[in-house]
Amino acid sequence: MALDDNHNLLLGTDNGLYCYDGDRNRVEHSLHDSRNSASLINNIVWSVFADKNGNIWMGTDNGISLARFNRSLQPVPIASITGVGDGNRFYSIFKDSRHNFWLGGTNGLIMANSVANQSGEALWYKMGDAKYPISHNRIRYIYEDPDQNLWIATDGSINRYDYQKKQFVHYSIVDSSKTFNSNWSYYMFQDSRGKLWVATCLGGIFVVDKKKLMNSPGTYMAEKNYSTKNGLSGNFVNQIVEDNMGKVWVHLYNNGINKIDPRSGKIERIEIGPKGNRQNPNYIIRDSDGFMWLGTTNGLTRINPIDNRSEFIRFDTYGQNEVMALHEVEGDIWVSTVDGILAVNKKSFRIRRLNIPNKSYSCLYYDRENKKVYLGGVDQIMILDNNVLKESSAFSHVVLTGLYINNKLLAADIQPAKQSIRYLSDLALDYQENNLTFEFSDLNYSDEGAAKFAYRLKGLDKDWSVLKQNVNRITFSNLPYGGYTLEISKLDESGKPAPGGKEFNFTISPPWHLSIWAKLLYVAAAMSLLLWTANFFRVKHNLRIERIEKEKTVELTNLKLDFFTNVSHEFKTPLSMIIAPVSKLLSETKDISKKRQLETIQRNALKLNSLIRQVLDFNRNEGNLSPNLVLAKMEFVEFARSIFSMFQEDVKEKNIDFSFSSNQQQLYLMVDTLKMEALLSNLLSNACKFTPDGGQVSMRLNYNTTNQTLAIMVSDTGIGVPANETGYIFERYYQSSKTARRKEGSGIGLYIVKKYAEQHGGTVSVQSEENQGTTFTVSLPGLGDAMENIPAQTNAESGKEDEPEILIVEDEPEIAEFILNLLSEKYRCKVAENGKIGLELAEKVHPKLIISDIMMPVMNGLEMVKRLKKNTQTAVIPIVLLTAKDDRDTELESLTLHVEAFVSKPFDPQLLFSRVEQVIASQQQMQEKLRLEAITTPKKEEVVSSDEKFLSEIIEIIEQKLSDSDLNVNALSTVSGISSKQIYRKVKQLTGMAPVEFIRSVRLKKAAMLLSQKKFTVAEVMYMVGFSSHSYFSKCFQAEFGKTPKEYVE
């Protein structure tokens, strides 16, 4: 129980709140209403308290309800007017001469006898309502003419209210050409001559005789229509207002303002704002003094209609001030913006901000009789006393209520001052405590009294920042060290920060490396640097002498290395004279024991030749092992497998078990082909060299999809490396103690492996156990951008469609491009980068000639030729081999494969061009000769036996019925007219197969032919040849051809 400021007795009960007015002897009962968010939150009231400001606080079963004491501000929810839960956003409010209130919006029109007292009858006119219908629910404007007729403009034309029938009369207006109509009416008024003006969307302005319109039974033709046809700036008209001189001001949507002289029909355009910054107004009214007021973006414009002189009033308040509605209230122009309500004095242009709930109000109406202002919003009418501007609200100070440091609340018992943040004025913080959140309040807890706050952090901000209403939290992140002052202030009635706000000082200390002690240390370090500089010049002479001595040592080393290289080069000539005769003797000697001795000589000579070549290559590349990489895209798995297979063939006599594996079928990446080949060859050469007979050598490729790294592991079961030597084996010229005695190797192979791996951005490591084996792991990181799941295709080609086509297979891009340019004038050329791609292109395009290198990655030229010659479709294609490997064995092998020509590198371009022309001309002559022989040779008369004729008829029937899965011997008998027994006997006699087996054989051969065309899927072919089970089809196909249909297609 409590007393309010009006001395009314308040009683909280289990059935709501009772208010007893002793002077009037009247009791008001307040209960919870689910339709009204401003009603009592719960009907069970435990306590009632009246504070010093007259606000009533009520504790209920569901929390606290607050009734703010404010005689000038009264919110009225729509439910209290209509008694129903339907909503409406109001765009027009009007009180007619009969004292009825009309509330129009997006959901029809409400007529009520009273709004403030919430009593009396309320009628709701809606589109389609059986009792109270209206032409459209969207009400744009409500107007009462001088004859007290009430009109409304809607999105369904205009309506007039019949007070006797309590119904609306609908009118539809068109122009004389019937091009424009009055649908979507936005505004209307009656001029001084008694004419009714109607503003529409897309129809311009209609001027009609009101009396004739009211007596017209159907569509009425307007006496006048203003549109773009007769000078109006646009047909979308928002408002029309008549000034004191009888001229009509037209507010057009996004087209500014026009002024119409009804007497002459002249239309004048009124420019708003300075040149270069013209503005489109949002609203227009005429005040009691005859001035026209236009609401624009962030301001008002007042225009004198006599001379069109304008004055602009800028809203300097903080926030958004897009004008939504204007209305004259006594000596002020009230402005409804998206950020609140402003009042502008007509004479002084003083701007004041009304402290009302921060909601959007789309229309205003001033009741001069009751001195009340009505604001229309969403599902609510706000009623204000016109003296609300004269009331001065008591100033309440801003206090800090909380401080969060790095998201942790600052408690009074842990901070140095041992005080609540509310009573602190300054605070010292560590440099890591630089994420701060301040909470504050003016201790006003109602929506009606909620103020807007602005803040500024001195030391960081120059301008004030405005917070949204009901927001009382400010956050600063990653503040640099230094001193700050936080200012928090409420916005006054002019919309500016009020003086006397809250100030809070705090300091963030610098980190240790920026403290005074650290700075002293920096000074000491600088002095030490000066001393060091002096010492530097003292020892500079000594360093220069050491550098000269080092250069002389390097020069001497290079001379020794050059001498060693020259001597090694001279070894090649006598070594060649050893290898050549031995190779000749090997081919001529038949004696097995002598042949073995010659093979031993040849093997060691070749090994010696390899060592000499390695020394020469190392000396040539030793100076530039780091920077030079010639990257090319290649399929790495096949590349590694081909190198691995080469070593497997070379050491067959040692009976070593070779094993190759990869967790990916294909890996396409960018590497230097030659250097990667040297890297793998050195690892495999060492593995084979130091693995005894019967041992094991393996290569594993493991691609890690998570970190996109490729690990190349080469393992053997050889002699291993002592544990104390694993850190030195990658040094140049180093040889293990276990191999040095055997005089095998030069000690530079693993050095090259390490350098080449590092060039590719990788590493190499070793794991070895003496006499058990060794595993070298090369890790190549960062290959993700180069990895793909499809092979790289070569697109280089040239020439015209009617020229002979030549396929160039060459892994060196420069040589391939040179040959392409050489032949492109006369031939069409395609280029493949290795033997595998060349084989695929040859089988696809069937060129007239193939020019191929021999030494290539993935698949070499000789292997490609072998596969081409095995294929009947590509076996006749002539081939020219181009290679630097011009030894006799290679030439003999190419001749064995029936290669048409063999050209050594470097080659004469004219010689190559002539050889190509010769081979193609020879091929064409051969084809011409065969055609002539075929024409001149008499054809033999074919004699067809009865058995052949029978079998042909059976096959023809089977092919015609091939897709029929029910085709059997009985079906053959029915179609052919031959008995089933005779068919069985004859088919068995002629083919050795039963008819069922013969039918299946024909089906499978047809399926193989269709699959080879690669035009149909396996499932489509299966049904085309009469199989209905996929597993049975696959089983039969594999039994017939030795592979599954899918494998056959691939």
Residue pairs with C-beta under 8 A, 6 or more apart in sequence:
1 9
1 10
1 11
1 12
1 48
2 10
2 48
2 49
2 50
2 56
3 9
3 10
3 50
4 10
4 19
4 50
4 54
4 56
4 69
5 50
5 54
5 69
6 21
7 22
8 19
8 20
8 21
8 22
9 19
9 20
9 22
10 17
10 18
10 19
10 48
10 50
10 56
11 17
11 18
11 19
11 20
11 48
12 45
12 46
12 47
12 48
12 58
13 45
14 43
14 44
14 45
15 31
15 43
16 29
16 30
16 31
16 32
16 40
16 43
16 45
17 29
17 30
17 40
17 45
17 48
17 58
18 27
18 28
18 29
18 30
19 27
19 28
19 29
19 30
20 26
20 27
21 27
21 28
30 39
30 40
31 39
31 40
31 43
32 39
32 40
32 41
32 42
32 43
33 39
33 40
33 79
35 77
35 79
35 85
36 77
36 79
36 80
37 77
38 75
38 77
40 58
40 60
40 65
41 60
41 62
41 63
41 64
41 65
42 60
42 61
42 62
42 63
42 65
43 60
44 60
44 61
45 58
45 59
45 60
46 59
46 60
46 61
47 58
47 59
48 56
48 57
48 58
48 59
49 56
49 57
49 58
50 56
50 57
51 57
53 69
53 394
54 69
55 66
55 67
55 68
55 69
55 446
56 66
56 67
56 69
57 64
57 65
57 66
58 64
58 65
58 66
58 67
66 445
66 446
68 446
68 448
68 449
70 448
70 449
71 385
72 384
72 385
72 387
72 388
72 391
73 356
73 382
73 383
73 384
73 385
73 388
73 448
74 116
74 382
74 383
74 384
75 357
75 380
75 381
75 382
75 383
75 448
76 115
76 116
76 118
76 380
76 381
76 382
76 383
77 379
77 380
78 86
78 87
78 88
78 110
78 379
78 380
78 381
79 85
79 379
80 118
81 103
81 110
81 112
81 115
81 118
81 122
81 381
82 110
82 112
82 122
82 124
83 122
84 124
86 107
86 124
87 107
87 378
87 379
88 103
88 105
88 106
88 107
88 108
88 110
88 379
89 105
89 106
89 107
89 362
89 376
89 377
89 378
89 379
90 103
90 104
90 105
90 362
90 363
90 376
90 377
90 381
91 104
91 105
91 106
91 139
91 140
91 362
91 363
91 376
92 102
92 103
92 104
92 105
92 139
92 140
92 141
92 142
92 363
92 376
93 101
93 102
93 103
93 104
93 142
93 363
93 364
93 365
93 374
93 376
93 381
94 101
94 102
94 104
94 142
94 143
94 144
94 365
95 101
95 102
95 365
95 367
95 369
96 102
96 144
96 148
96 150
97 144
97 148
98 148
98 163
99 113
100 111
100 112
100 113
101 111
101 112
101 113
101 114
101 115
102 109
102 110
102 111
102 142
102 150
102 152
103 109
103 110
103 111
103 112
103 115
103 376
103 381
104 110
104 139
104 140
104 141
104 142
104 152
105 139
105 376
106 137
106 138
106 139
107 126
107 137
108 124
108 125
108 126
108 127
108 129
108 134
108 137
108 139
109 124
109 125
109 134
109 139
109 142
109 152
110 122
110 123
110 124
110 125
111 122
111 123
111 125
112 120
112 121
112 122
112 123
113 119
113 120
113 121
113 122
114 120
115 374
115 381
115 383
116 370
116 372
116 383
123 132
123 166
124 132
125 132
125 133
125 134
125 168
126 132
126 133
126 134
126 137
127 133
127 134
127 135
127 136
127 137
127 156
132 166
132 167
133 167
133 168
134 152
134 154
134 156
134 159
134 168
135 154
135 156
135 157
135 159
135 168
135 170
136 154
136 155
136 156
136 157
137 154
137 155
138 154
138 155
138 156
139 152
139 153
139 154
140 152
140 153
140 154
140 155
140 185
140 186
140 187
141 152
141 153
141 185
141 186
141 187
141 188
142 150
142 151
142 152
143 150
143 151
143 152
143 153
143 188
143 189
144 150
144 151
145 151
145 190
145 196
145 210
146 190
149 160
149 161
149 210
149 214
150 160
150 161
150 163
151 158
151 159
151 160
151 161
151 188
151 196
152 158
152 159
152 161
152 168
153 185
153 186
153 187
153 188
153 198
153 199
154 185
155 183
155 184
155 185
156 170
156 183
157 170
157 171
157 172
157 173
157 181
157 182
157 183
157 185
158 170
158 171
158 173
158 182
158 185
158 188
158 198
159 168
159 169
159 170
159 171
160 168
160 169
160 171
160 214
161 167
161 168
161 169
162 168
162 169
169 214
171 182
171 213
171 216
171 220
172 181
172 182
172 183
172 218
172 219
172 220
173 181
173 182
173 198
173 206
173 208
173 213
173 219
173 220
173 221
173 222
174 180
174 181
174 182
174 219
174 220
174 221
174 222
175 181
175 203
175 204
175 206
175 221
175 222
175 225
175 227
176 221
176 222
176 225
178 221
180 200
180 202
180 203
180 204
180 206
180 225
180 227
180 235
181 200
181 203
182 198
182 200
182 203
182 206
183 200
183 203
184 200
184 201
184 202
184 203
185 198
185 199
185 200
185 201
186 199
186 200
186 201
186 237
186 238
186 239
187 198
187 199
187 237
187 238
187 239
187 240
188 196
188 197
188 198
188 199
188 240
189 196
189 197
189 240
189 241
189 242
190 196
190 197
190 210
191 197
191 242
191 246
191 248
191 262
192 242
192 246
193 246
193 262
194 209
194 210
195 207
195 208
195 209
195 210
195 223
195 262
196 207
196 208
196 209
196 210
196 213
197 205
197 206
197 207
197 240
197 242
197 248
198 205
198 206
198 207
198 208
199 205
199 237
199 238
199 239
199 240
199 250
200 206
200 235
200 237
201 235
201 236
201 237
201 253
202 235
202 236
203 225
203 227
203 235
204 225
204 226
204 227
204 228
204 232
204 235
204 237
205 225
205 226
205 227
205 232
205 237
205 240
205 248
205 250
205 260
206 222
206 224
206 225
207 222
207 223
207 224
207 225
207 226
207 262
208 220
208 222
208 223
209 223
212 220
213 220
226 232
226 250
226 260
226 267
227 235
228 234
228 235
230 265
230 267
231 266
231 267
232 250
232 252
232 258
232 267
233 252
233 255
233 256
233 258
233 269
234 252
234 253
234 254
234 255
236 252
236 253
236 254
236 255
237 250
237 251
237 252
237 253
238 251
238 252
238 253
239 250
239 251
239 283
239 284
240 248
240 249
240 250
240 251
241 248
241 249
241 251
241 284
241 285
241 286
241 292
242 248
242 249
242 286
243 249
243 286
243 290
243 292
243 305
244 286
244 290
244 305
245 305
245 306
246 262
246 263
247 259
247 260
247 261
247 262
247 305
248 259
248 260
248 262
249 257
249 258
249 259
249 270
249 284
249 286
249 292
249 305
250 257
250 258
250 259
250 260
251 257
251 281
251 283
251 284
251 294
252 258
254 280
255 280
256 269
256 270
256 271
256 272
256 278
256 280
256 281
257 269
257 270
257 272
257 281
257 284
257 294
258 267
258 268
258 269
258 270
259 267
259 268
259 269
259 270
259 305
260 266
260 267
260 268
261 267
261 268
270 303
270 308
271 278
272 278
272 279
272 280
272 281
272 294
272 296
272 301
272 310
273 279
273 296
273 301
273 312
279 296
279 297
279 301
280 296
281 294
281 295
281 296
281 301
281 323
282 295
282 296
282 297
282 322
282 323
282 324
283 294
283 295
283 323
283 324
283 325
283 326
284 292
284 293
284 294
284 295
284 326
285 292
285 293
285 326
285 327
285 328
285 333
286 292
286 293
287 293
287 328
287 333
287 346
288 328
289 346
290 305
291 302
291 303
291 304
291 305
291 346
292 302
292 303
292 304
292 305
293 300
293 301
293 302
293 303
293 326
293 328
293 333
294 300
294 301
294 302
294 303
295 323
295 324
295 325
295 326
295 335
296 312
296 323
297 321
297 322
297 323
298 314
298 315
298 321
298 322
299 312
299 313
299 314
299 315
299 321
300 312
300 313
300 315
300 323
300 326
300 333
300 335
300 344
301 310
301 311
301 312
301 313
302 310
302 311
302 313
303 309
303 310
303 311
304 310
311 349
313 344
313 349
313 351
315 321
315 337
315 342
315 351
315 495
316 351
316 494
316 495
316 496
317 342
317 351
317 353
317 491
317 494
317 495
317 496
318 452
318 454
318 464
318 466
318 491
318 495
318 496
319 339
319 340
319 452
319 466
319 495
320 337
320 338
320 339
321 337
321 338
321 339
321 342
322 337
322 338
323 335
323 336
323 337
324 336
324 337
324 338
324 360
324 361
324 362
325 335
325 336
325 361
325 362
325 363
325 364
326 333
326 334
326 335
326 336
326 364
327 333
327 334
327 364
327 365
327 366
327 373
328 334
328 346
328 366
329 343
329 366
329 373
329 386
330 386
331 345
331 346
331 347
332 343
332 344
332 345
332 346
332 389
333 343
333 344
333 346
334 341
334 342
334 343
334 344
334 364
334 366
334 373
335 341
335 342
335 343
335 344
336 361
336 362
336 363
336 364
336 375
338 360
339 358
340 353
340 354
340 356
340 358
341 353
341 354
341 356
341 361
341 375
342 351
342 352
342 353
342 354
342 495
343 351
343 352
343 354
343 389
344 350
344 351
345 351
350 494
351 494
351 495
352 389
352 493
352 494
353 491
353 492
353 493
353 494
353 495
354 384
354 388
354 389
354 493
355 393
355 448
355 449
355 451
355 493
356 375
356 382
356 384
356 448
357 382
357 447
357 448
357 450
358 450
358 452
358 468
358 469
358 470
359 377
359 378
359 380
359 382
360 377
360 378
361 375
361 376
361 377
361 382
362 376
362 377
363 375
363 376
364 373
364 374
364 375
364 376
365 373
365 374
365 376
366 372
366 373
366 374
366 386
367 373
367 374
371 385
371 386
371 387
372 383
372 384
372 385
372 386
373 383
373 384
373 385
373 386
373 388
374 381
374 382
374 383
375 381
375 382
375 383
375 384
393 449
395 498
395 500
396 442
396 443
396 444
397 442
397 500
397 502
398 440
398 441
398 442
398 453
398 488
398 489
398 490
398 501
398 502
399 422
399 440
399 441
399 442
399 443
399 502
400 421
400 422
400 424
400 438
400 439
400 440
400 502
400 504
401 421
401 422
401 439
401 440
401 441
401 472
402 409
402 410
402 421
402 437
402 438
402 439
403 409
403 410
403 421
403 427
403 436
403 437
403 438
403 439
404 410
404 436
404 437
404 439
405 429
405 433
405 435
405 436
406 432
406 433
406 435
407 435
407 437
410 421
412 418
412 419
412 420
412 421
415 427
416 428
417 424
417 427
424 504
425 503
425 504
425 505
426 504
426 505
426 506
426 507
427 504
427 505
427 506
427 507
428 506
428 507
428 509
429 436
429 506
429 507
429 508
429 509
430 508
430 509
431 481
431 508
431 509
431 510
431 511
433 508
434 476
434 477
434 478
434 479
434 480
434 481
434 508
435 475
435 476
435 477
435 478
435 479
436 475
436 476
436 479
436 506
437 473
437 474
437 475
437 476
438 473
438 474
438 475
438 486
438 488
438 504
439 472
439 473
440 453
440 472
440 474
440 488
440 502
441 472
442 451
442 490
444 450
444 451
447 470
450 469
450 470
451 469
451 490
451 491
452 466
452 467
452 468
452 469
452 490
452 491
453 466
453 467
453 471
453 472
453 488
453 489
453 490
453 491
454 464
454 465
454 466
454 467
454 488
454 489
454 490
454 491
454 497
455 464
455 465
455 467
455 474
455 486
455 487
455 488
455 489
456 462
456 463
456 464
456 465
456 486
456 487
456 497
457 476
457 484
457 485
457 486
457 487
458 484
458 485
458 486
458 487
459 482
459 483
459 484
459 485
460 476
460 479
460 484
464 489
464 497
466 491
467 474
474 486
474 488
479 508
480 508
481 508
481 509
481 510
481 511
481 514
482 507
482 508
483 505
483 506
483 507
484 505
484 506
484 507
484 508
485 503
485 504
485 505
486 502
486 503
486 504
486 505
486 506
487 497
487 501
487 502
487 503
488 501
488 502
488 504
489 497
489 498
489 499
489 500
489 501
489 502
490 497
490 498
490 501
491 497
491 498
492 498
509 515
512 518
561 619
562 619
564 615
564 619
565 615
565 616
565 619
568 612
568 615
568 616
569 612
569 616
571 608
571 612
572 609
572 612
575 605
575 608
575 609
575 612
578 601
578 605
579 602
579 605
579 606
579 609
582 598
582 601
582 602
582 605
583 602
583 888
583 889
585 598
586 595
586 598
586 599
586 602
589 595
589 598
611 745
611 746
614 746
614 748
614 749
615 746
615 748
617 678
618 746
618 748
618 752
625 752
625 755
625 756
625 759
626 755
626 758
626 759
629 672
629 675
629 759
629 760
630 672
630 673
630 674
631 670
631 671
631 672
632 670
632 671
632 672
632 673
632 811
632 813
632 833
633 668
633 669
633 670
633 786
633 792
634 668
634 669
634 671
634 673
634 833
634 834
634 857
634 858
635 666
635 667
635 668
635 791
635 836
635 858
636 667
636 668
636 669
636 671
636 701
636 710
637 662
637 664
637 665
637 666
637 667
637 701
638 666
638 836
638 858
638 859
639 673
639 676
639 677
639 857
639 858
640 660
640 662
640 680
640 699
640 701
640 712
641 660
642 857
642 858
642 859
642 860
643 677
643 680
643 681
643 684
644 658
644 660
644 680
644 684
644 699
645 660
647 658
647 681
647 684
647 685
647 688
647 697
648 658
650 688
651 688
654 688
654 691
654 692
654 693
654 694
654 695
655 693
655 694
656 688
656 691
656 693
656 694
656 695
656 696
656 697
657 694
657 695
657 696
657 697
658 696
658 697
658 698
659 696
659 697
659 698
659 699
660 698
660 699
660 700
661 698
661 699
661 700
661 701
662 700
662 701
662 702
662 703
663 701
663 702
663 703
664 701
664 703
666 789
666 791
667 701
667 703
667 710
667 787
668 786
668 787
668 788
668 789
668 790
668 791
668 792
669 710
669 780
669 783
669 786
669 787
670 783
670 786
671 760
671 780
672 756
672 759
672 760
673 811
673 857
675 756
675 759
675 760
676 756
676 760
677 857
678 752
678 756
679 752
679 753
679 756
679 757
679 778
680 699
680 712
680 714
682 749
682 750
682 752
682 753
683 714
683 753
683 776
683 778
684 697
684 699
684 714
685 749
686 716
686 745
686 749
686 750
687 697
687 714
687 715
687 716
687 718
687 774
688 697
688 716
689 744
689 745
690 716
690 718
690 719
690 739
690 744
690 774
691 697
691 716
691 717
691 718
692 718
692 719
695 716
695 717
695 718
696 715
696 716
696 717
696 773
697 714
697 715
697 716
697 717
698 713
698 714
698 715
698 716
699 712
699 713
699 714
699 715
700 711
700 712
700 713
700 715
701 710
701 711
701 712
701 713
702 710
702 711
702 713
703 709
703 710
703 711
703 787
704 710
704 711
707 781
708 781
708 782
708 783
708 784
708 787
709 779
709 780
709 781
709 782
709 783
710 779
710 780
710 783
711 777
711 778
711 779
711 780
712 777
712 778
712 779
712 780
713 775
713 776
713 777
713 778
714 775
714 776
715 773
715 774
715 775
715 776
716 773
716 774
716 775
717 772
717 773
718 773
718 774
719 738
719 739
719 770
719 771
720 738
720 768
720 769
720 770
720 771
720 772
720 773
720 774
721 729
721 736
721 738
721 766
721 768
721 770
721 774
722 736
722 737
722 738
722 770
723 768
723 770
725 736
725 737
726 766
726 768
728 734
729 736
729 750
729 766
730 750
730 751
730 753
730 754
730 764
731 751
732 747
732 748
732 751
733 746
733 747
733 748
733 751
734 747
734 751
735 745
735 747
738 770
739 745
753 764
753 776
753 778
754 764
757 763
757 764
757 778
757 779
757 780
760 780
761 780
761 781
761 782
762 778
762 779
762 780
762 781
763 778
763 779
764 776
764 777
764 778
764 779
765 776
765 777
765 779
766 774
766 775
766 776
766 777
767 774
767 775
767 777
768 774
768 775
791 837
792 833
793 837
794 830
794 831
794 832
794 833
794 837
794 841
796 816
796 817
796 820
796 829
796 830
796 831
797 828
797 829
797 830
797 831
798 820
798 824
798 828
798 829
799 805
799 824
799 826
799 827
799 828
799 829
800 828
801 828
803 826
803 827
803 828
804 827
804 828
804 848
804 849
804 920
805 827
805 828
805 829
805 830
805 845
805 847
805 848
806 823
806 827
806 828
806 829
806 830
806 847
806 848
806 849
806 850
806 851
806 916
807 829
807 830
807 831
807 832
807 838
807 841
807 842
807 845
807 847
807 849
807 850
807 851
808 816
808 819
808 820
808 823
808 829
808 830
808 831
808 832
808 851
808 852
809 831
809 832
809 834
809 835
809 837
809 838
809 850
809 851
809 852
809 853
809 856
809 861
809 864
810 816
810 819
810 831
810 832
810 833
810 851
810 852
810 853
810 856
810 882
811 833
811 834
811 853
811 856
811 857
812 853
813 833
815 853
815 882
816 831
816 833
818 909
819 829
819 851
819 882
819 912
820 829
820 831
822 909
822 912
822 913
823 829
823 913
823 916
827 848
827 916
830 841
830 845
830 847
832 838
832 840
832 841
834 856
834 857
834 858
834 859
835 852
835 856
835 858
835 859
835 860
835 861
835 863
835 864
836 858
836 859
836 864
838 850
838 852
838 859
838 864
839 859
839 864
839 867
839 868
841 847
842 850
842 868
842 874
842 877
843 871
843 873
843 874
846 873
846 874
846 877
847 877
848 877
848 878
848 920
848 923
849 877
849 878
849 879
849 880
849 916
849 919
849 920
849 923
850 868
850 877
850 878
850 879
850 880
851 879
851 880
851 882
851 912
851 916
852 861
852 864
852 865
852 879
852 880
852 881
852 882
853 861
853 881
853 882
853 883
854 860
854 861
854 862
854 881
854 882
854 883
854 885
854 890
854 894
855 861
855 883
855 884
855 885
861 881
861 883
862 890
862 893
862 894
862 897
865 879
865 881
865 894
865 897
865 899
866 897
868 874
868 875
868 877
868 879
869 875
869 897
869 898
878 900
878 919
878 920
878 922
878 923
879 899
879 900
879 901
880 899
880 900
880 901
880 902
880 903
880 912
880 915
880 916
880 919
881 894
881 899
881 901
881 902
881 903
882 903
882 905
882 907
882 912
883 890
883 904
883 905
884 904
884 905
884 906
886 904
886 905
891 902
894 902
895 902
900 919
900 922
901 915
901 919
903 911
903 912
903 915
944 952
947 986
947 990
950 986
950 990
951 986
951 987
951 990
951 991
953 976
954 972
954 976
954 983
954 987
954 998
955 1002
957 972
957 975
957 976
958 967
958 972
958 998
958 999
958 1002
958 1003
959 1002
959 1006
961 967
961 971
961 975
961 1026
962 1002
962 1003
962 1006
962 1024
962 1025
962 1026
963 1023
963 1024
963 1025
963 1026
964 971
964 1026
965 1026
965 1027
965 1028
967 999
967 1026
968 995
968 996
968 999
969 980
969 983
969 984
969 995
969 996
970 980
972 978
972 980
972 983
972 995
973 979
973 980
973 983
976 983
983 995
984 994
984 995
987 993
987 994
987 995
987 998
988 994
988 995
991 998
993 1001
1000 1036
1001 1040
1003 1025
1003 1026
1003 1027
1004 1025
1004 1036
1004 1037
1004 1040
1004 1041
1005 1040
1006 1024
1006 1025
1007 1021
1007 1022
1007 1024
1007 1025
1007 1027
1007 1033
1007 1037
1007 1045
1008 1037
1008 1040
1008 1041
1008 1048
1010 1016
1010 1021
1010 1024
1010 1025
1011 1018
1011 1021
1011 1045
1011 1048
1011 1049
1012 1048
1014 1049
1016 1024
1018 1045
1018 1046
1018 1049
1019 1030
1021 1045
1022 1030
1022 1033
1022 1045
1027 1033
1027 1036
1033 1045
1034 1044
1034 1045
1037 1043
1037 1044
1037 1045
1037 1048
1038 1044
1041 1048
